[in-house]
Amino acid sequence: MLNKGTATMMSFDDSSSKRGGQSDAMMAKRNRGTWYSGNDLKNAACYGRKGLPVFSARVSDMIGAMAMNDFEYCYKCMRITNTKNKHSVEVKIVDKCAACKVGTAIDLTPGAFEKLNPEGLADGVLDITWKVIPCHIHLHLVQ
């Protein structure tokens, strides 16, 4: 069962956080994937707190940002699949997405976005599915 929603700058639709006794983190989701770069990659929200050093991503890092109630998606890895071409990528969530509603979208680095869409960044928004997976990504933090 997929949790469906649409995330744009102006309109959001999100269904409940529980389905058949399973939390959203255990279910595949179908929503929107976008990309971000520049100053938005600096000082990722999941870092620089609780004794962790500040982290600023590079455009080539396989990371993403999500809206969160607190920091519940921080450090979780997601398998994201482009529903159109079936390309997929694994990313680690390290930042909050200010323009997103909780559980409806993932903002990706250009490097991660282009793995899903080899045609480039011009499309801007992709229809995606994602699910939490065991993490195989290790980021090198600069202190």
C-alpha positions as CSV (number, residue, x, y, z in Angstrom):
1,M,0.0,0.0,0.0
2,L,1.4,3.4,-1.0
3,N,0.9,6.6,1.0
4,K,0.0,9.1,-1.8
5,G,0.6,12.9,-1.7
6,T,1.6,15.8,-3.8
7,A,4.1,18.4,-2.8
8,T,4.4,21.7,-4.6
9,M,5.1,25.2,-3.4
10,M,1.4,26.0,-3.1
11,S,-0.6,22.8,-2.5
12,F,-0.2,19.7,-0.3
13,D,-2.2,16.5,0.2
14,D,-1.1,14.1,2.8
15,S,-2.9,11.0,4.2
16,S,-2.7,9.6,7.7
17,S,0.5,8.5,9.3
18,K,-0.7,4.9,10.0
19,R,-1.9,2.2,7.6
20,G,-2.9,-1.2,8.8
21,G,-0.8,-1.0,12.0
22,Q,2.4,-0.1,10.1
23,S,4.1,3.3,10.5
24,D,5.0,5.3,7.4
25,A,8.7,4.6,7.9
26,M,7.9,0.9,7.1
27,M,5.9,1.6,4.0
28,A,6.8,2.7,0.5
29,K,5.6,6.2,-0.3
30,R,4.8,7.9,-3.6
31,N,5.3,11.6,-3.8
32,R,7.6,14.2,-5.3
33,G,11.3,14.5,-5.7
34,T,13.0,17.9,-6.3
35,W,16.5,19.2,-6.1
36,Y,18.4,22.0,-4.2
37,S,21.9,23.5,-4.3
38,G,23.9,26.5,-3.4
39,N,23.6,28.0,0.1
40,D,20.8,25.6,0.9
41,L,23.3,22.8,1.1
42,K,25.2,24.6,3.9
43,N,24.7,23.7,7.6
44,A,22.4,20.7,7.3
45,A,19.8,20.7,10.0
46,C,20.5,17.2,11.3
47,Y,24.1,18.2,12.2
48,G,25.6,20.9,14.4
49,R,23.5,19.7,17.4
50,K,23.9,17.1,20.0
51,G,27.7,17.2,19.8
52,L,27.9,16.6,16.1
53,P,30.0,18.9,13.9
54,V,28.4,21.2,11.3
55,F,27.9,19.5,7.9
56,S,27.6,21.2,4.5
57,A,26.8,19.0,1.6
58,R,28.4,19.0,-1.9
59,V,26.2,18.8,-5.0
60,S,27.6,15.3,-5.7
61,D,26.7,13.9,-2.2
62,M,23.9,11.3,-2.1
63,I,21.8,13.1,0.5
64,G,18.4,14.6,0.8
65,A,16.1,16.9,2.9
66,M,12.6,16.2,4.2
67,A,10.1,18.2,6.2
68,M,10.0,16.8,9.7
69,N,8.0,17.4,12.9
70,D,11.2,17.2,14.9
71,F,14.3,15.3,13.5
72,E,12.6,11.9,13.0
73,Y,14.1,11.3,9.5
74,C,17.6,12.5,10.3
75,Y,20.3,10.0,9.4
76,K,17.8,7.5,7.8
77,C,18.6,6.2,4.4
78,M,15.9,6.0,1.7
79,R,15.7,4.0,-1.5
80,I,14.2,6.5,-4.0
81,T,12.8,5.4,-7.3
82,N,11.7,7.5,-10.3
83,T,8.3,6.1,-11.2
84,K,8.7,7.1,-14.9
85,N,12.0,5.4,-15.7
86,K,12.5,3.1,-12.7
87,H,16.0,4.5,-11.9
88,S,16.8,4.5,-8.2
89,V,19.2,5.9,-5.8
90,E,20.1,5.6,-2.1
91,V,20.3,8.8,-0.1
92,K,20.8,9.7,3.5
93,I,18.4,12.3,5.0
94,V,20.6,15.0,6.6
95,D,18.5,18.2,6.3
96,K,15.0,19.7,6.7
97,C,13.1,20.8,3.6
98,A,11.5,24.2,4.4
99,A,9.1,24.2,1.4
100,C,7.8,20.7,2.0
101,K,5.0,19.2,4.1
102,V,5.9,16.3,6.4
103,G,6.0,13.0,4.6
104,T,5.2,14.3,1.1
105,A,8.5,15.1,-0.7
106,I,12.3,14.7,-0.7
107,D,14.6,17.4,-1.8
108,L,17.8,16.0,-3.3
109,T,21.3,17.2,-4.2
110,P,21.8,17.6,-8.0
111,G,23.9,14.5,-8.0
112,A,21.2,12.3,-6.5
113,F,18.5,13.9,-8.7
114,E,20.5,13.2,-11.8
115,K,20.8,9.5,-10.8
116,L,17.0,9.4,-11.0
117,N,16.8,11.6,-14.1
118,P,19.8,11.2,-16.3
119,E,18.3,13.8,-18.7
120,G,19.4,16.5,-16.1
121,L,18.0,19.0,-13.7
122,A,15.6,20.8,-16.1
123,D,12.6,18.7,-15.2
124,G,12.9,20.0,-11.6
125,V,10.2,17.7,-10.1
126,L,9.9,14.0,-10.4
127,D,7.2,11.5,-9.3
128,I,9.0,9.2,-6.9
129,T,8.5,6.4,-4.5
130,W,10.7,5.9,-1.4
131,K,11.2,3.7,1.6
132,V,13.5,3.5,4.5
133,I,16.4,1.0,4.0
134,P,19.5,0.0,6.0
135,C,22.1,2.7,5.6
136,H,25.2,2.1,3.5
137,I,26.2,5.8,3.1
138,H,28.9,7.2,5.2
139,L,29.4,11.0,5.1
140,H,32.8,12.5,5.7
141,L,32.2,15.3,8.2
142,V,34.6,18.2,8.1
143,Q,35.2,19.8,11.6
